[in-house]
Amino acid sequence: MGHTDRSGSALPAHRAHAPWPYALLDVPALRAAGHRPHPVRQFVFKTRSRCNLACTYCYVYEMADQSWRGRPAAMSPGTVARAAERIAEHAAAHGLNRVDLVLHGGEPLLTAPAELAAPVDAVRAALRTASPRTRVTATVQTNGTLLTRGRLAALAAAGIRVGVSLDGGLPEHNTRRVDRAGRPGFGAAARGLRLLARHPESYAGVLCVVDPGQDPVRTYESLLAFAPPSIGLLLPLANWSTPPPGSGPGATPYADWLIAVFERWWHDGALRTRIRLFEEIIALLLGLPAATETLGLAPAATAVIETDGTLEQADSLKSAYEGAAATGMALATHSFDEFLDHPGLAARQLGAAALADPCRGCELVAVCGGGHYPHRYRAGEGFRQPSVYCDDLQAVIRHVAAALHRAADRTAAPGAGRAAAPAAPAAGHAPGRRAALPRAAAS
């Protein structure tokens, strides 16, 4: 299909780098055929476009897209106010009962404590007028180095929870997380995390990028020392044109790492933390919806607001090519309903119809969902390939399915005692029709 561009959103870079979806998906025809978009529910405020660290693998500063260089260092009050108006407008139009706000960067805690909550306060104020039944949840994602009592108090007063990005709980895990002078950032981050752990009501959890060069169980146990309520284990941002380190035919180093952590977590005598990846695989295997864009077939529902008021897709796309997250839209000229018709977002709301043929025919597709969208990219073809981590994902999903089968078999055995229940699904999962676990998936 030829793409009829109503919004100026098919930028030349998109057509050259990613024919799917930008040259092949006709969004007006899609809408005419009855496919309705899903509203935006998560709004990421890039309150700062600069950072006090210079992590060597950062997708914002060190990968393909360098658009941060031309953006204001901080989001202005006028941009915050306009964003709040647009969000309230969207919530009212779609009758949203909740919107999720994420303060992001760069490093959002470069903002003065008294101003940290301004975007959240502005959205709440706009919603009180336009959509009073819509409630707000809010988090800030930080590297942790600037956490202080004053900042935590300001965030807690506004009901903003704190997530921290870390590569493990020991200094040797964080050698790539340095400042611009090359000095390690771990000491300051560890101090911030210890402070945060004393305020569990404000603690959202820790994000950690998988590093096969580090011992998985030791990494996991080192993170437990900071008492996180949840841990997000992220596969490194890579794709078919820039493969992940250690990848190759028959190799599954990321699955091996994750399975070792799963075994330690699954067989622990007590649930010491939630691990989102494993909980979401379990939920999807059981037929429940997942609260993530990295697995499953749920439609993407995130918009990013840059410091200059431009609207972008998920910023993880910046790992693919220059301009990969761009939409050609801005708060001043476009609504979030218009954002929904951007072909990049429309493609991510199509479920299995947007996937490569091998993915659509795979027995694990309802769980894997084709993998994280940026991981599917191949230069000159776009985002309609299986994940570059396909073999790793299959191995992890099958391993978790086998663990569920063993737990179910122990429970069903005559005279068996009650087996330990699987970890509870992550917050935000809604009850759904339970799916039978295919034995083939567990083999």
C-alpha positions as a Markdown table, in Angstrom:
| # | Residue | x | y | z |
|---|---|---|---|---|
| 1 | Met | 0.0 | 0.0 | 0.0 |
| 2 | Gly | 1.2 | 3.5 | -0.7 |
| 3 | His | 1.2 | 5.8 | 2.3 |
| 4 | Thr | -0.9 | 8.9 | 2.0 |
| 5 | Asp | 0.8 | 11.4 | 4.3 |
| 6 | Arg | -1.7 | 13.7 | 6.0 |
| 7 | Ser | 0.5 | 15.0 | 8.7 |
| 8 | Gly | 3.9 | 15.6 | 7.3 |
| 9 | Ser | 5.0 | 12.6 | 9.4 |
| 10 | Ala | 6.7 | 10.4 | 6.8 |
| 11 | Leu | 10.1 | 12.2 | 7.0 |
| 12 | Pro | 12.6 | 11.3 | 4.3 |
| 13 | Ala | 14.7 | 9.4 | 6.9 |
| 14 | His | 11.8 | 7.1 | 7.7 |
| 15 | Arg | 11.1 | 6.2 | 4.1 |
| 16 | Ala | 14.8 | 5.5 | 3.4 |
| 17 | His | 15.6 | 3.6 | 6.5 |
| 18 | Ala | 12.2 | 1.9 | 7.3 |
| 19 | Pro | 9.9 | 1.2 | 4.3 |
| 20 | Trp | 7.9 | -0.8 | 6.8 |
| 21 | Pro | 5.8 | 0.9 | 8.0 |
| 22 | Tyr | 6.5 | 4.3 | 6.4 |
| 23 | Ala | 6.2 | 3.5 | 2.7 |
| 24 | Leu | 3.9 | 0.4 | 3.0 |
| 25 | Leu | 1.3 | 1.2 | 5.7 |
| 26 | Asp | -1.6 | 3.4 | 4.5 |
| 27 | Val | -3.1 | 4.8 | 7.7 |
| 28 | Pro | -6.1 | 6.5 | 6.1 |
| 29 | Ala | -7.0 | 3.3 | 4.4 |
| 30 | Leu | -6.5 | 1.4 | 7.7 |
| 31 | Arg | -9.0 | 3.8 | 9.4 |
| 32 | Ala | -11.4 | 3.6 | 6.5 |
| 33 | Ala | -11.4 | -0.2 | 6.9 |
| 34 | Gly | -12.6 | 0.3 | 10.5 |
| 35 | His | -9.3 | 0.0 | 12.5 |
| 36 | Arg | -9.7 | 2.4 | 15.4 |
| 37 | Pro | -6.7 | 3.7 | 17.2 |
| 38 | His | -6.1 | 3.2 | 20.9 |
| 39 | Pro | -5.6 | 6.4 | 22.9 |
| 40 | Val | -2.3 | 7.5 | 24.4 |
| 41 | Arg | -2.2 | 6.5 | 28.1 |
| 42 | Gln | 1.4 | 7.2 | 29.0 |
| 43 | Phe | 3.0 | 10.5 | 28.5 |
| 44 | Val | 6.8 | 10.9 | 28.9 |
| 45 | Phe | 8.0 | 14.4 | 29.7 |
| 46 | Lys | 11.6 | 14.9 | 28.6 |
| 47 | Thr | 12.0 | 17.6 | 31.2 |
| 48 | Arg | 15.8 | 17.7 | 30.6 |
| 49 | Ser | 17.7 | 17.0 | 27.4 |
| 50 | Arg | 21.1 | 16.9 | 29.1 |
| 51 | Cys | 22.6 | 14.5 | 31.7 |
| 52 | Asn | 25.2 | 14.7 | 34.4 |
| 53 | Leu | 26.5 | 11.3 | 33.4 |
| 54 | Ala | 28.0 | 10.1 | 30.1 |
| 55 | Cys | 27.2 | 6.4 | 30.1 |
| 56 | Thr | 29.1 | 4.9 | 27.1 |
| 57 | Tyr | 26.1 | 2.9 | 25.9 |
| 58 | Cys | 23.3 | 5.5 | 26.3 |
| 59 | Tyr | 20.8 | 5.3 | 23.5 |
| 60 | Val | 20.0 | 9.0 | 23.8 |
| 61 | Tyr | 23.5 | 10.3 | 23.4 |
| 62 | Glu | 25.7 | 7.6 | 22.1 |
| 63 | Met | 23.7 | 5.8 | 19.4 |
| 64 | Ala | 22.3 | 6.7 | 16.0 |
| 65 | Asp | 20.2 | 9.7 | 16.9 |
| 66 | Gln | 21.9 | 13.0 | 17.9 |
| 67 | Ser | 18.8 | 15.2 | 17.9 |
| 68 | Trp | 19.3 | 16.1 | 21.5 |
| 69 | Arg | 22.1 | 18.5 | 20.4 |
| 70 | Gly | 19.6 | 21.0 | 18.9 |
| 71 | Arg | 17.0 | 20.9 | 21.7 |
| 72 | Pro | 16.7 | 23.3 | 24.8 |
| 73 | Ala | 18.4 | 21.9 | 27.9 |
| 74 | Ala | 15.2 | 22.2 | 29.9 |
| 75 | Met | 11.5 | 22.2 | 29.1 |
| 76 | Ser | 10.0 | 25.7 | 29.5 |
| 77 | Pro | 6.9 | 26.4 | 31.7 |
| 78 | Gly | 5.0 | 27.3 | 28.5 |
| 79 | Thr | 5.7 | 23.9 | 27.0 |
| 80 | Val | 4.6 | 22.2 | 30.2 |
| 81 | Ala | 1.4 | 24.2 | 30.2 |
| 82 | Arg | 0.6 | 23.4 | 26.6 |
| 83 | Ala | 1.4 | 19.7 | 27.2 |
| 84 | Ala | -1.0 | 19.6 | 30.1 |
| 85 | Glu | -3.7 | 21.2 | 28.0 |
| 86 | Arg | -3.2 | 18.6 | 25.2 |
| 87 | Ile | -3.2 | 15.7 | 27.7 |
| 88 | Ala | -6.4 | 16.8 | 29.3 |
| 89 | Glu | -8.0 | 17.3 | 25.9 |
| 90 | His | -7.0 | 13.7 | 25.0 |
| 91 | Ala | -8.2 | 12.3 | 28.3 |
| 92 | Ala | -11.6 | 14.0 | 28.0 |
| 93 | Ala | -12.1 | 13.0 | 24.3 |
| 94 | His | -11.4 | 9.3 | 25.1 |
| 95 | Gly | -12.9 | 9.1 | 28.6 |
| 96 | Leu | -9.6 | 7.9 | 30.1 |
| 97 | Asn | -9.9 | 6.9 | 33.8 |
| 98 | Arg | -6.1 | 7.2 | 34.2 |
| 99 | Val | -3.1 | 8.7 | 32.6 |
| 100 | Asp | 0.5 | 7.8 | 33.5 |
| 101 | Leu | 3.2 | 10.5 | 33.5 |
| 102 | Val | 6.9 | 9.8 | 33.4 |
| 103 | Leu | 9.5 | 12.5 | 34.1 |
| 104 | His | 12.5 | 11.6 | 32.0 |
| 105 | Gly | 15.6 | 13.0 | 30.3 |
| 106 | Gly | 18.5 | 13.3 | 30.1 |
| 107 | Glu | 18.6 | 13.5 | 33.8 |
| 108 | Pro | 15.3 | 14.9 | 35.2 |
| 109 | Leu | 16.7 | 15.6 | 38.7 |
| 110 | Leu | 18.9 | 18.3 | 37.2 |
| 111 | Thr | 15.7 | 20.4 | 37.8 |
| 112 | Ala | 15.6 | 22.3 | 41.1 |
| 113 | Pro | 13.6 | 20.5 | 43.8 |
| 114 | Ala | 10.9 | 23.2 | 43.9 |
| 115 | Glu | 10.2 | 22.8 | 40.2 |
| 116 | Leu | 10.4 | 19.0 | 39.9 |
| 117 | Ala | 6.6 | 18.4 | 40.2 |
| 118 | Ala | 5.6 | 21.2 | 37.9 |
| 119 | Pro | 4.6 | 19.0 | 34.9 |
| 120 | Val | 2.5 | 16.7 | 37.2 |
| 121 | Asp | 0.9 | 19.6 | 38.9 |
| 122 | Ala | 0.0 | 21.2 | 35.6 |
| 123 | Val | -1.6 | 18.0 | 34.2 |
| 124 | Arg | -3.6 | 17.5 | 37.4 |
| 125 | Ala | -4.8 | 21.1 | 37.2 |
| 126 | Ala | -5.8 | 20.8 | 33.5 |
| 127 | Leu | -7.6 | 17.5 | 34.2 |
| 128 | Arg | -9.6 | 19.0 | 37.1 |
| 129 | Thr | -11.3 | 21.3 | 34.5 |
| 130 | Ala | -11.4 | 19.1 | 31.4 |
| 131 | Ser | -11.7 | 15.5 | 32.7 |
| 132 | Pro | -12.2 | 15.4 | 36.4 |
| 133 | Arg | -12.6 | 11.7 | 36.6 |
| 134 | Thr | -9.1 | 11.0 | 35.2 |
| 135 | Arg | -6.6 | 10.2 | 37.8 |
| 136 | Val | -2.8 | 10.6 | 37.4 |
| 137 | Thr | 0.0 | 8.3 | 38.3 |
| 138 | Ala | 3.5 | 9.7 | 38.1 |
| 139 | Thr | 7.1 | 8.4 | 38.2 |
| 140 | Val | 10.5 | 9.9 | 37.6 |
| 141 | Gln | 13.3 | 7.8 | 36.0 |
| 142 | Thr | 16.7 | 8.9 | 37.2 |
| 143 | Asn | 20.3 | 7.7 | 37.4 |
| 144 | Gly | 20.1 | 8.2 | 41.2 |
| 145 | Thr | 23.2 | 10.3 | 41.6 |
| 146 | Leu | 21.2 | 13.5 | 42.4 |
| 147 | Leu | 18.8 | 12.0 | 44.9 |
| 148 | Thr | 18.7 | 14.0 | 48.1 |
| 149 | Arg | 16.3 | 14.4 | 51.0 |
| 150 | Gly | 15.0 | 17.6 | 49.5 |
| 151 | Arg | 14.3 | 16.1 | 46.1 |
| 152 | Leu | 12.7 | 13.1 | 47.6 |
| 153 | Ala | 10.5 | 15.2 | 49.8 |
| 154 | Ala | 9.4 | 17.3 | 46.8 |
| 155 | Leu | 8.6 | 14.2 | 44.8 |
| 156 | Ala | 6.8 | 12.5 | 47.6 |
| 157 | Ala | 4.6 | 15.5 | 48.3 |
| 158 | Ala | 3.5 | 15.4 | 44.7 |
| 159 | Gly | 2.9 | 11.6 | 44.7 |
| 160 | Ile | 5.7 | 11.0 | 42.2 |
| 161 | Arg | 7.5 | 7.6 | 42.7 |
| 162 | Val | 11.2 | 7.1 | 41.8 |
| 163 | Gly | 12.8 | 4.6 | 39.5 |
| 164 | Val | 16.5 | 4.3 | 39.2 |
| 165 | Ser | 18.7 | 3.0 | 36.4 |
| 166 | Leu | 21.7 | 0.9 | 37.4 |
| 167 | Asp | 23.8 | -1.8 | 35.9 |
| 168 | Gly | 24.1 | -3.9 | 39.0 |
| 169 | Gly | 24.7 | -3.3 | 42.7 |
| 170 | Leu | 28.5 | -3.3 | 42.7 |
| 171 | Pro | 31.0 | -0.8 | 41.4 |
| 172 | Glu | 32.4 | -3.2 | 38.9 |
| 173 | His | 29.0 | -3.6 | 37.3 |
| 174 | Asn | 28.8 | 0.2 | 36.6 |
| 175 | Thr | 32.2 | 0.9 | 35.0 |
| 176 | Arg | 30.4 | 2.4 | 31.9 |
| 177 | Arg | 28.3 | 4.7 | 34.0 |
| 178 | Val | 30.7 | 7.7 | 34.3 |
| 179 | Asp | 30.4 | 11.4 | 34.2 |
| 180 | Arg | 31.9 | 13.6 | 31.4 |
| 181 | Ala | 35.3 | 13.6 | 33.1 |
| 182 | Gly | 35.3 | 9.8 | 33.2 |
| 183 | Arg | 34.7 | 9.6 | 37.0 |
| 184 | Pro | 32.5 | 6.7 | 38.2 |
| 185 | Gly | 28.9 | 7.6 | 39.1 |
| 186 | Phe | 28.2 | 4.5 | 41.2 |
| 187 | Gly | 29.1 | 5.9 | 44.6 |
| 188 | Ala | 26.6 | 8.7 | 44.2 |
| 189 | Ala | 23.9 | 6.4 | 42.8 |
| 190 | Ala | 24.4 | 4.0 | 45.6 |
| 191 | Arg | 24.0 | 6.8 | 48.2 |
| 192 | Gly | 20.8 | 7.9 | 46.4 |
| 193 | Leu | 19.4 | 4.3 | 46.4 |
| 194 | Arg | 20.1 | 3.8 | 50.1 |
| 195 | Leu | 18.3 | 7.0 | 50.8 |
| 196 | Leu | 15.4 | 5.9 | 48.5 |
| 197 | Ala | 15.1 | 2.5 | 50.2 |
| 198 | Arg | 14.3 | 4.3 | 53.5 |
| 199 | His | 11.2 | 5.7 | 51.7 |
| 200 | Pro | 9.5 | 2.6 | 50.3 |
| 201 | Glu | 6.3 | 4.6 | 49.5 |
| 202 | Ser | 8.3 | 6.5 | 46.9 |
| 203 | Tyr | 10.4 | 3.6 | 45.5 |
| 204 | Ala | 9.2 | 2.4 | 42.1 |
| 205 | Gly | 12.2 | 0.0 | 41.4 |
| 206 | Val | 15.4 | -0.4 | 39.5 |
| 207 | Leu | 16.1 | -0.8 | 35.8 |
| 208 | Cys | 19.1 | -2.9 | 34.8 |
| 209 | Val | 20.5 | -3.7 | 31.4 |
| 210 | Val | 21.5 | -7.3 | 30.9 |
| 211 | Asp | 25.3 | -7.7 | 30.6 |
| 212 | Pro | 26.4 | -11.3 | 29.7 |
| 213 | Gly | 29.9 | -10.3 | 30.8 |
| 214 | Gln | 28.7 | -10.2 | 34.4 |
| 215 | Asp | 27.7 | -13.1 | 36.6 |
| 216 | Pro | 23.9 | -13.1 | 36.5 |
| 217 | Val | 23.1 | -14.3 | 40.0 |
| 218 | Arg | 25.7 | -12.1 | 41.5 |
| 219 | Thr | 24.3 | -9.1 | 39.7 |
| 220 | Tyr | 20.7 | -10.0 | 40.8 |
| 221 | Glu | 21.8 | -10.5 | 44.4 |
| 222 | Ser | 23.8 | -7.3 | 44.4 |
| 223 | Leu | 20.6 | -5.3 | 43.3 |
| 224 | Leu | 18.7 | -6.9 | 46.2 |
| 225 | Ala | 20.9 | -5.1 | 48.6 |
| 226 | Phe | 19.1 | -1.9 | 47.7 |
| 227 | Ala | 15.7 | -3.5 | 48.5 |
| 228 | Pro | 14.0 | -2.7 | 45.2 |
| 229 | Pro | 10.3 | -3.4 | 45.1 |
| 230 | Ser | 10.8 | -4.4 | 41.5 |
| 231 | Ile | 13.6 | -5.0 | 39.0 |
| 232 | Gly | 13.3 | -4.4 | 35.3 |
| 233 | Leu | 15.8 | -6.5 | 33.3 |
| 234 | Leu | 16.3 | -4.9 | 29.9 |
| 235 | Leu | 17.9 | -6.4 | 26.8 |
| 236 | Pro | 20.5 | -4.0 | 25.3 |
| 237 | Leu | 19.2 | -1.9 | 22.5 |
| 238 | Ala | 20.4 | -3.6 | 19.4 |
| 239 | Asn | 19.0 | -4.7 | 16.0 |
| 240 | Trp | 19.8 | -6.7 | 12.8 |
| 241 | Ser | 22.1 | -3.9 | 11.5 |
| 242 | Thr | 23.8 | -3.4 | 14.9 |
| 243 | Pro | 23.7 | -6.9 | 16.5 |
| 244 | Pro | 24.1 | -7.3 | 20.3 |
| 245 | Pro | 27.5 | -8.4 | 21.6 |
| 246 | Gly | 27.9 | -12.2 | 21.7 |
| 247 | Ser | 25.1 | -12.9 | 19.3 |
| 248 | Gly | 25.5 | -15.6 | 16.6 |
| 249 | Pro | 24.0 | -18.8 | 15.2 |
| 250 | Gly | 23.0 | -21.1 | 18.0 |
| 251 | Ala | 24.1 | -18.7 | 20.7 |
| 252 | Thr | 21.7 | -17.5 | 23.4 |
| 253 | Pro | 23.9 | -15.6 | 25.9 |
| 254 | Tyr | 21.1 | -13.3 | 27.0 |
| 255 | Ala | 18.7 | -16.2 | 27.6 |
| 256 | Asp | 21.4 | -18.1 | 29.5 |
| 257 | Trp | 21.8 | -15.0 | 31.7 |
| 258 | Leu | 18.1 | -14.4 | 32.3 |
| 259 | Ile | 17.4 | -18.1 | 33.0 |
| 260 | Ala | 20.0 | -18.2 | 35.7 |
| 261 | Val | 18.4 | -15.2 | 37.4 |
| 262 | Phe | 14.9 | -16.7 | 36.9 |
| 263 | Glu | 16.0 | -19.9 | 38.6 |
| 264 | Arg | 17.4 | -18.0 | 41.6 |
| 265 | Trp | 14.2 | -15.8 | 41.8 |
| 266 | Trp | 11.7 | -18.6 | 41.2 |
| 267 | His | 13.2 | -21.0 | 43.8 |
| 268 | Asp | 13.8 | -18.4 | 46.5 |
| 269 | Gly | 12.0 | -19.2 | 49.8 |
| 270 | Ala | 10.3 | -15.7 | 49.8 |
| 271 | Leu | 9.4 | -13.2 | 47.1 |
| 272 | Arg | 12.1 | -10.6 | 47.8 |
| 273 | Thr | 11.3 | -8.5 | 44.7 |
| 274 | Arg | 9.2 | -8.6 | 41.6 |
| 275 | Ile | 11.0 | -9.1 | 38.3 |
| 276 | Arg | 8.9 | -7.5 | 35.6 |
| 277 | Leu | 10.1 | -9.6 | 32.7 |
| 278 | Phe | 9.4 | -12.9 | 34.3 |
| 279 | Glu | 6.0 | -11.7 | 35.8 |
| 280 | Glu | 4.9 | -10.5 | 32.4 |
| 281 | Ile | 5.9 | -13.8 | 30.7 |
| 282 | Ile | 3.9 | -15.7 | 33.3 |
| 283 | Ala | 0.9 | -13.4 | 32.9 |
| 284 | Leu | 0.9 | -13.8 | 29.1 |
| 285 | Leu | 1.3 | -17.5 | 29.4 |
| 286 | Leu | -1.8 | -17.5 | 31.6 |
| 287 | Gly | -3.7 | -15.4 | 29.2 |
| 288 | Leu | -3.5 | -12.1 | 31.1 |
| 289 | Pro | -2.5 | -8.8 | 29.5 |
| 290 | Ala | 1.0 | -7.5 | 30.0 |
| 291 | Ala | 1.8 | -3.9 | 31.1 |
| 292 | Thr | 4.7 | -3.5 | 28.8 |
| 293 | Glu | 5.6 | -2.7 | 25.2 |
| 294 | Thr | 8.4 | -5.2 | 25.2 |
| 295 | Leu | 6.3 | -8.4 | 25.1 |
| 296 | Gly | 2.8 | -9.4 | 24.0 |
| 297 | Leu | 0.6 | -8.0 | 21.4 |
| 298 | Ala | -1.0 | -5.1 | 23.3 |
| 299 | Pro | -1.1 | -1.8 | 21.3 |
| 300 | Ala | 1.5 | 0.8 | 22.0 |
| 301 | Ala | 0.1 | 3.8 | 23.9 |
| 302 | Thr | 3.1 | 6.0 | 24.7 |
| 303 | Ala | 3.9 | 9.5 | 23.5 |
| 304 | Val | 7.1 | 11.4 | 24.3 |
| 305 | Ile | 7.2 | 15.2 | 24.7 |
| 306 | Glu | 10.6 | 16.6 | 24.1 |
| 307 | Thr | 12.0 | 19.7 | 25.8 |
| 308 | Asp | 11.1 | 21.8 | 22.7 |
| 309 | Gly | 7.5 | 20.6 | 22.6 |
| 310 | Thr | 7.9 | 18.2 | 19.7 |
| 311 | Leu | 6.1 | 14.9 | 19.9 |
| 312 | Glu | 8.0 | 11.7 | 19.4 |
| 313 | Gln | 7.6 | 8.0 | 19.5 |
| 314 | Ala | 9.2 | 5.9 | 22.2 |
| 315 | Asp | 12.8 | 7.1 | 22.6 |
| 316 | Ser | 14.3 | 3.6 | 22.5 |
| 317 | Leu | 13.8 | 4.0 | 18.7 |
| 318 | Lys | 16.8 | 6.4 | 18.7 |
| 319 | Ser | 19.0 | 3.3 | 18.7 |
| 320 | Ala | 17.9 | 2.5 | 15.1 |
| 321 | Tyr | 18.7 | 5.6 | 13.0 |
| 322 | Glu | 18.8 | 9.4 | 13.1 |
| 323 | Gly | 15.3 | 10.6 | 13.4 |
| 324 | Ala | 13.8 | 7.2 | 14.0 |
| 325 | Ala | 11.6 | 8.5 | 16.9 |
| 326 | Ala | 10.5 | 11.7 | 15.1 |
| 327 | Thr | 7.0 | 12.3 | 14.0 |
| 328 | Gly | 7.1 | 15.8 | 12.5 |
| 329 | Met | 4.5 | 16.9 | 15.1 |
| 330 | Ala | 4.6 | 19.4 | 18.0 |
| 331 | Leu | 2.2 | 20.4 | 20.8 |
| 332 | Ala | 1.7 | 23.8 | 19.1 |
| 333 | Thr | 0.3 | 22.3 | 15.9 |
| 334 | His | -0.9 | 18.8 | 16.6 |
| 335 | Ser | -3.2 | 17.0 | 19.1 |
| 336 | Phe | -2.6 | 13.6 | 20.5 |
| 337 | Asp | -5.4 | 12.2 | 18.3 |
| 338 | Glu | -3.3 | 13.3 | 15.3 |
| 339 | Phe | -0.3 | 11.7 | 16.8 |
| 340 | Leu | -2.3 | 8.4 | 16.8 |
| 341 | Asp | -2.3 | 8.5 | 13.0 |
| 342 | His | 1.4 | 8.6 | 12.7 |
| 343 | Pro | 2.3 | 5.5 | 10.7 |
| 344 | Gly | 5.0 | 4.5 | 13.2 |
| 345 | Leu | 2.5 | 4.4 | 16.1 |
| 346 | Ala | -0.3 | 3.0 | 14.0 |
| 347 | Ala | 1.9 | 0.1 | 13.1 |
| 348 | Arg | 2.6 | -0.6 | 16.8 |
| 349 | Gln | -1.2 | -0.9 | 17.4 |
| 350 | Leu | -1.8 | -3.5 | 14.8 |
| 351 | Gly | -0.8 | -6.5 | 16.9 |
| 352 | Ala | 0.1 | -9.7 | 15.0 |
| 353 | Ala | -0.8 | -8.0 | 11.7 |
| 354 | Ala | 2.3 | -5.9 | 11.9 |
| 355 | Leu | 4.7 | -8.8 | 12.5 |
| 356 | Ala | 6.9 | -10.7 | 10.1 |
| 357 | Asp | 5.5 | -13.9 | 8.6 |
| 358 | Pro | 7.6 | -16.2 | 10.8 |
| 359 | Cys | 6.4 | -14.4 | 13.9 |
| 360 | Arg | 2.7 | -14.7 | 13.0 |
| 361 | Gly | 3.1 | -18.4 | 12.6 |
| 362 | Cys | 5.0 | -19.0 | 15.8 |
| 363 | Glu | 3.3 | -20.7 | 18.8 |
| 364 | Leu | 4.8 | -18.2 | 21.2 |
| 365 | Val | 3.6 | -15.1 | 19.4 |
| 366 | Ala | 1.0 | -14.2 | 22.0 |
| 367 | Val | 3.8 | -14.0 | 24.6 |
| 368 | Cys | 6.7 | -12.7 | 22.7 |
| 369 | Gly | 4.7 | -10.4 | 20.5 |
| 370 | Gly | 7.6 | -10.2 | 18.0 |
| 371 | Gly | 9.8 | -8.8 | 20.7 |
| 372 | His | 10.6 | -5.2 | 21.5 |
| 373 | Tyr | 10.0 | -3.0 | 18.4 |
| 374 | Pro | 13.5 | -1.4 | 18.2 |
| 375 | His | 15.0 | -4.9 | 18.2 |
| 376 | Arg | 13.2 | -5.8 | 14.9 |
| 377 | Tyr | 14.9 | -3.1 | 12.9 |
| 378 | Arg | 17.0 | -3.8 | 9.8 |
| 379 | Ala | 18.4 | -0.9 | 7.8 |
| 380 | Gly | 16.6 | -0.3 | 4.5 |
| 381 | Glu | 13.8 | -2.7 | 5.4 |
| 382 | Gly | 12.4 | -1.3 | 8.7 |
| 383 | Phe | 10.6 | -3.0 | 11.6 |
| 384 | Arg | 9.0 | -6.1 | 10.1 |
| 385 | Gln | 11.6 | -8.7 | 11.1 |
| 386 | Pro | 11.7 | -11.0 | 14.1 |
| 387 | Ser | 13.5 | -9.6 | 17.1 |
| 388 | Val | 17.3 | -9.8 | 16.9 |
| 389 | Tyr | 16.9 | -11.6 | 20.3 |
| 390 | Cys | 14.4 | -14.1 | 18.8 |
| 391 | Asp | 16.3 | -17.2 | 19.9 |
| 392 | Asp | 17.0 | -15.8 | 23.4 |
| 393 | Leu | 13.3 | -14.9 | 23.9 |
| 394 | Gln | 12.1 | -18.3 | 22.8 |
| 395 | Ala | 14.5 | -20.0 | 25.2 |
| 396 | Val | 13.4 | -17.8 | 28.2 |
| 397 | Ile | 9.7 | -18.2 | 27.4 |
| 398 | Arg | 10.0 | -22.0 | 27.1 |
| 399 | His | 11.9 | -22.2 | 30.3 |
| 400 | Val | 9.3 | -20.2 | 32.2 |
| 401 | Ala | 6.5 | -22.2 | 30.7 |
| 402 | Ala | 8.2 | -25.4 | 31.8 |
| 403 | Ala | 8.5 | -24.1 | 35.4 |
| 404 | Leu | 4.8 | -23.3 | 35.4 |
| 405 | His | 4.0 | -26.8 | 34.1 |
| 406 | Arg | 6.1 | -28.4 | 36.9 |
| 407 | Ala | 4.4 | -26.3 | 39.5 |
| 408 | Ala | 1.0 | -27.2 | 38.1 |
| 409 | Asp | 1.9 | -30.9 | 38.0 |
| 410 | Arg | 3.0 | -30.9 | 41.6 |
| 411 | Thr | -0.2 | -29.3 | 42.7 |
| 412 | Ala | -2.3 | -31.8 | 40.7 |
| 413 | Ala | -0.4 | -34.9 | 41.9 |
| 414 | Pro | -2.4 | -37.1 | 44.3 |
| 415 | Gly | -1.5 | -36.4 | 47.9 |
| 416 | Ala | 0.7 | -33.5 | 46.9 |
| 417 | Gly | 1.1 | -30.6 | 49.2 |
| 418 | Arg | 0.3 | -27.2 | 48.0 |
| 419 | Ala | 2.9 | -25.9 | 45.6 |
| 420 | Ala | 4.4 | -22.5 | 45.8 |
| 421 | Ala | 2.3 | -20.2 | 43.7 |
| 422 | Pro | 3.9 | -18.4 | 40.8 |
| 423 | Ala | 4.8 | -14.8 | 41.4 |
| 424 | Ala | 1.9 | -12.4 | 41.3 |
| 425 | Pro | 1.4 | -10.6 | 38.0 |
| 426 | Ala | 2.7 | -7.0 | 37.8 |
| 427 | Ala | 0.5 | -4.2 | 39.0 |
| 428 | Gly | -1.8 | -3.1 | 36.2 |
| 429 | His | -2.6 | -6.6 | 34.9 |
| 430 | Ala | -6.4 | -7.1 | 34.6 |
| 431 | Pro | -8.1 | -10.5 | 34.8 |
| 432 | Gly | -8.6 | -12.2 | 31.5 |
| 433 | Arg | -9.4 | -15.5 | 30.0 |
| 434 | Arg | -6.9 | -18.0 | 31.2 |
| 435 | Ala | -5.0 | -19.7 | 28.3 |
| 436 | Ala | -3.8 | -23.3 | 28.4 |
| 437 | Leu | -0.1 | -23.6 | 28.6 |
| 438 | Pro | 1.0 | -25.5 | 25.5 |
| 439 | Arg | 3.2 | -28.4 | 26.3 |
| 440 | Ala | 5.2 | -27.6 | 23.1 |
| 441 | Ala | 6.0 | -24.2 | 24.5 |
| 442 | Ala | 7.5 | -25.9 | 27.6 |
| 443 | Ser | 9.6 | -28.5 | 25.9 |
